[in-house]
Structure formats: structure tokens, C-alpha cells
């Protein structure tokens, strides 16, 4: 448990003011017995509260004091003390008690607003976190849309040759630019490679296979290696990282230009 967060939650003030529930009271006492920081925080608030109470006790107004002394000192017998009427002697206590009650009410309101502030702050931080997640999702989707738009523009280029590669277990398409010699791969229906394996694209040039790149987890068109000329393209399933020569027994799909 974060002891500082527990102390700053307002539970210490509520405990000292006597407004905690029985469960909260038991919890604070248990925490104070095992954590000296909490016990110190309780003592510090008690001392502060006592000082605040003393500093807020104010003498009654002069008019009240004059009224009290006028009742104590008889006009006819100066210096003679006469019995005070019921309640007159409690004015001072009443004023002090009123000051104490006002301070307690103020302290309780402070604790209440502090707790609300902490809750609102926590909610605000959560909203910021949620907003960050949503923004990251939006950025990711925007990136995909940009890639798809770029792919569509590329496919409409008249210099782009389309090579359909088919096999027993899947379908893939190579887009090869006769102008730039760039090669792009679209994984139409290519299952995920097994653990430790990776698909590799090959260009057949003059009857010999030429490595055209490893196939990764790309979105839309996968940019492969530049191929100046080719008679066909093929995909094999190789060990992760690729192979210098294709494994013919692991031929996945193949198509002629």
C-alpha cells in the first residue's frame, strides 16, 4: 500500500475529527500500529487541531463584557457581588464553544472537499489515459488508411504488372512495376507461419531463383526487394530469417509473369 497516498486521502483528518465509520476507525488504528508514518500523521494533526482551536478562541465583544460586569457589580453597592441570573455566566463558554464548532465544521468541509478533489483528480487522470489510448488507436487506423490509399494509387499505375500466385494452401499476388522494377506483395490468403518459420519471396530469373525478400507482418502491400527482370515469382516456407536457396519441398505458391 502507498502510505503517503493513504495519509493524503483525508482519512487521518476524518479519524481525528471522529467522523469515520467503525470499519474505517479500526483500519486507521491497525495501520497506525504497523506504520509509524501514519501514527505520526495522526499526532501531528491532533497537535495542529489543538493549536487551531486555541488560536480561534476569541474574547467576547466589549459590549458583552460591559453587560456582564454591569450585572455582576450592583449600582447601589459598588464592589458587592450579586447572584447572576441563570445563563449569564455561560456567555463566555458559549462564545468559545461556538468558535470550536465553527472550526470543526470548517475542518469537516475541508476534508470533504479534499476527498472530492482527489476523486476528481483521479477521474481526470483516467480520462487523460483513455484519451491517449483512443488517440493511439486513431493514429494507427489513420496510418493503415494512408497505406491503403497509397496501395490503391499504385495498383492503378498502368506500368504495374500483376502476377497471381496460387497453391494448394493459399493465394498471393505480386505487383511488379515494369518502370521502376519495384516489387510489392499482397497476402490475399496466406496463413500465419509456424513458430520458427517465415515465408520468403523468390523471383525466377533465367530459370534460377533470386531472393526477393522475407515476408513480414505488413499491412496492405508489402514492399519487397527490387527485381530488374523475372519470369515468375514463388513463395516458400523457410526457417526464420530466410535461406540462400529455396526449399522446393516447402513451395507455398507460384505464378508466372
C-alpha positions as CSV (number, residue, x, y, z in Angstrom):
1,X,0.0,0.0,0.0
2,X,1.2,3.5,-0.7
3,X,1.4,5.0,2.8
4,X,1.7,8.6,1.5
5,X,-1.4,8.3,-0.6
6,X,-3.2,6.8,2.3
7,X,-2.2,9.7,4.6
8,X,-3.2,12.2,1.9
9,X,-6.6,10.6,1.3
10,X,-8.1,12.6,4.2
11,X,-8.8,9.5,6.3
12,X,-6.4,10.8,9.1
13,X,-8.3,14.1,9.4
14,X,-11.7,12.3,9.4
15,X,-10.4,9.8,12.1
16,X,-9.2,12.6,14.4
17,X,-12.4,14.6,13.9
18,X,-14.4,11.4,14.8
19,X,-16.4,11.1,11.6
20,X,-15.0,7.8,10.3
21,X,-17.1,4.7,10.2
22,X,-16.4,1.9,12.7
23,X,-14.7,0.0,9.9
24,X,-12.5,3.0,8.9
25,X,-11.7,3.6,12.6
26,X,-10.5,0.1,13.0
27,X,-8.5,0.3,9.8
28,X,-6.8,3.5,10.8
29,X,-5.8,2.2,14.3
30,X,-4.5,-1.0,12.7
31,X,-2.5,1.0,10.2
32,X,-1.1,3.3,12.8
33,X,0.0,0.3,14.9
34,X,2.1,-1.1,12.0
35,X,3.1,2.1,10.2
36,X,4.9,4.8,12.3
37,X,4.3,7.4,9.5
38,X,0.5,7.1,10.0
39,X,0.8,7.3,13.8
40,X,3.0,10.5,13.4
41,X,0.4,11.9,10.9
42,X,-2.4,11.4,13.5
43,X,-0.4,13.1,16.3
44,X,0.6,16.0,14.0
45,X,-3.0,16.7,13.0
46,X,-4.1,16.4,16.7
47,X,-1.5,19.0,17.7
48,X,-2.4,21.2,14.8
49,X,-6.1,21.0,15.7
50,X,-5.4,21.9,19.3
51,X,-3.4,24.9,18.3
52,X,-6.0,26.0,15.8
53,X,-8.7,25.7,18.4
54,X,-6.8,27.8,20.9
55,X,-5.9,30.4,18.2
56,X,-9.6,30.7,17.2
57,X,-11.0,31.3,20.6
58,X,-11.9,35.0,20.7
59,X,-12.8,37.2,23.6
60,X,-16.5,38.4,23.5
61,X,-17.1,41.9,22.2
62,X,-16.7,44.8,24.6
63,X,-20.4,45.4,24.8
64,X,-21.0,41.9,26.0
65,X,-18.3,42.2,28.6
66,X,-19.8,45.5,29.8
67,X,-23.2,43.9,30.1
68,X,-21.7,41.1,32.2
69,X,-19.9,43.4,34.6
70,X,-22.9,45.6,34.9
71,X,-24.9,42.6,36.1
72,X,-22.1,41.5,38.5
73,X,-21.5,44.9,40.1
74,X,-24.6,46.3,41.7
75,X,-25.1,50.1,41.0
76,X,-26.1,50.8,44.7
77,X,-23.4,48.7,46.3
78,X,-20.1,49.1,44.4
79,X,-18.0,46.0,44.8
80,X,-20.8,43.9,46.1
81,X,-21.2,40.7,44.1
82,X,-24.8,39.8,43.4
83,X,-26.0,36.5,42.1
84,X,-26.1,36.3,38.3
85,X,-29.2,35.2,36.6
86,X,-29.3,31.7,35.1
87,X,-27.3,31.5,31.9
88,X,-25.4,34.8,32.3
89,X,-22.3,33.0,33.4
90,X,-22.3,30.8,30.3
91,X,-21.8,33.5,27.8
92,X,-18.1,33.1,27.7
93,X,-18.4,29.4,27.3
94,X,-21.0,29.8,24.7
95,X,-18.7,32.0,22.6
96,X,-15.8,29.6,23.0
97,X,-18.0,26.6,22.1
98,X,-19.3,28.5,19.1
99,X,-15.8,29.1,17.9
100,X,-14.9,25.5,18.3
101,X,-18.0,24.3,16.5
102,X,-17.3,26.7,13.6
103,X,-13.7,25.4,13.4
104,X,-14.8,21.8,13.4
105,X,-17.4,22.5,10.7
106,X,-14.7,24.2,8.6
107,X,-12.3,21.3,9.1
108,X,-15.0,18.8,8.1
109,X,-15.8,20.8,5.0
110,X,-12.1,20.9,4.1
111,X,-11.8,17.1,4.4
112,X,-15.0,16.7,2.3
113,X,-13.8,19.0,-0.4
114,X,-10.3,17.5,-0.3
115,X,-11.7,14.0,-0.8
116,X,-13.8,15.2,-3.7
117,X,-10.8,16.9,-5.2
118,X,-8.8,13.7,-5.0
119,X,-11.6,11.8,-6.6
120,X,-12.0,14.3,-9.4
121,X,-8.2,14.4,-10.0
122,X,-8.2,10.6,-10.3
123,X,-11.1,10.7,-12.7
124,X,-9.3,13.4,-14.8
125,X,-6.1,11.3,-15.0
126,X,-8.2,8.3,-16.1
127,X,-9.9,10.4,-18.8
128,X,-6.4,11.5,-20.0
129,X,-5.2,7.9,-20.1
130,X,-8.4,6.8,-22.0
131,X,-7.9,9.7,-24.4
132,X,-4.3,8.7,-25.1
133,X,-5.4,5.1,-25.9
134,X,-8.1,6.4,-28.2
135,X,-5.7,8.8,-29.9
136,X,-3.2,6.0,-30.4
137,X,-5.9,3.8,-32.0
138,X,-7.0,6.7,-34.3
139,X,-3.4,7.2,-35.3
140,X,-3.0,3.5,-36.1
141,X,-6.1,3.5,-38.2
142,X,-5.1,6.6,-40.0
143,X,-1.7,5.1,-40.8
144,X,-3.5,2.0,-42.2
145,X,-5.8,4.2,-44.3
146,X,-2.9,6.1,-45.7
147,X,-1.1,2.8,-46.7
148,X,-4.3,1.5,-48.3
149,X,-4.8,4.8,-50.3
150,X,-1.2,4.6,-51.4
151,X,-1.6,1.0,-52.4
152,X,-4.7,1.8,-54.5
153,X,-2.9,4.6,-56.3
154,X,0.0,2.2,-57.1
155,X,-2.3,-0.5,-58.4
156,X,-3.9,1.9,-60.8
157,X,-0.5,2.6,-62.4
158,X,-0.6,1.1,-66.0
159,X,3.1,0.1,-65.7
160,X,2.3,-2.3,-62.9
161,X,2.2,-6.0,-63.8
162,X,0.0,-8.3,-61.8
163,X,1.3,-11.8,-61.0
164,X,-1.2,-14.1,-59.4
165,X,0.4,-16.9,-57.4
166,X,-1.7,-19.9,-56.3
167,X,-1.0,-23.1,-54.4
168,X,-2.9,-25.8,-52.6
169,X,-2.9,-23.9,-49.3
170,X,-3.2,-20.2,-50.2
171,X,-3.2,-17.3,-52.7
172,X,-0.9,-14.3,-53.0
173,X,-0.3,-11.6,-55.6
174,X,2.8,-9.8,-56.8
175,X,2.7,-6.3,-58.2
176,X,5.8,-5.6,-60.3
177,X,6.5,-2.3,-61.8
178,X,8.0,-2.5,-65.3
179,X,9.1,1.1,-65.0
180,X,10.7,1.2,-61.5
181,X,11.2,-2.6,-61.1
182,X,9.7,-2.3,-57.6
183,X,8.0,-5.4,-56.2
184,X,5.0,-5.4,-53.9
185,X,3.3,-8.4,-52.4
186,X,-0.3,-8.7,-51.3
187,X,-1.1,-11.6,-49.0
188,X,-4.5,-12.5,-50.2
189,X,-4.8,-15.7,-48.3
190,X,-1.6,-16.6,-46.6
191,X,-1.9,-18.3,-43.2
192,X,0.4,-17.4,-40.3
193,X,3.8,-19.0,-40.4
194,X,4.5,-21.7,-37.8
195,X,6.9,-20.8,-34.9
196,X,10.5,-20.6,-36.1
197,X,9.4,-20.3,-39.7
198,X,9.0,-17.4,-42.2
199,X,7.7,-17.0,-45.7
200,X,10.3,-15.9,-48.4
201,X,9.6,-14.5,-51.8
202,X,11.6,-15.6,-54.8
203,X,11.9,-14.3,-58.4
204,X,12.7,-16.8,-61.1
205,X,15.3,-15.2,-63.4
206,X,16.6,-17.2,-66.3
207,X,15.4,-20.4,-64.6
208,X,17.2,-19.6,-61.3
209,X,15.7,-18.4,-58.0
210,X,16.7,-14.9,-56.8
211,X,15.8,-13.9,-53.3
212,X,13.2,-11.1,-53.3
213,X,12.9,-10.7,-49.5
214,X,11.3,-12.1,-46.4
215,X,7.6,-11.6,-45.9
216,X,6.8,-9.8,-42.6
217,X,3.6,-8.6,-40.8
218,X,3.0,-5.7,-43.2
219,X,-0.4,-4.0,-43.8
220,X,-1.8,-3.9,-47.3
221,X,1.0,-4.2,-49.9
222,X,4.4,-5.5,-48.6
223,X,7.4,-3.7,-50.2
224,X,9.9,-6.4,-51.3
225,X,13.3,-6.2,-52.9
226,X,13.7,-4.6,-56.3
227,X,13.8,-7.1,-59.2
228,X,15.0,-5.9,-62.6
229,X,13.6,-8.9,-64.5
230,X,11.8,-12.1,-63.8
231,X,9.9,-14.9,-65.5
232,X,7.9,-16.0,-62.4
233,X,7.6,-15.5,-58.7
234,X,7.2,-18.0,-55.9
235,X,6.9,-18.2,-52.1
236,X,8.5,-20.9,-49.9
237,X,8.3,-21.5,-46.2
238,X,11.8,-21.3,-44.8
239,X,13.4,-21.1,-41.4
240,X,13.0,-17.7,-39.7
241,X,15.5,-15.3,-41.2
242,X,15.4,-16.9,-44.6
243,X,17.5,-19.2,-46.7
244,X,20.1,-18.6,-49.5
245,X,18.3,-21.2,-51.7
246,X,14.6,-22.1,-51.7
247,X,13.4,-25.3,-50.2
248,X,11.4,-26.8,-53.1
249,X,9.6,-29.2,-50.8
250,X,8.2,-26.2,-48.9
251,X,6.9,-24.4,-52.0
252,X,3.8,-22.5,-51.0
253,X,2.5,-20.6,-54.1
254,X,3.9,-19.8,-57.6
255,X,2.9,-17.8,-60.6
256,X,4.2,-16.8,-64.0
257,X,4.7,-13.2,-65.1
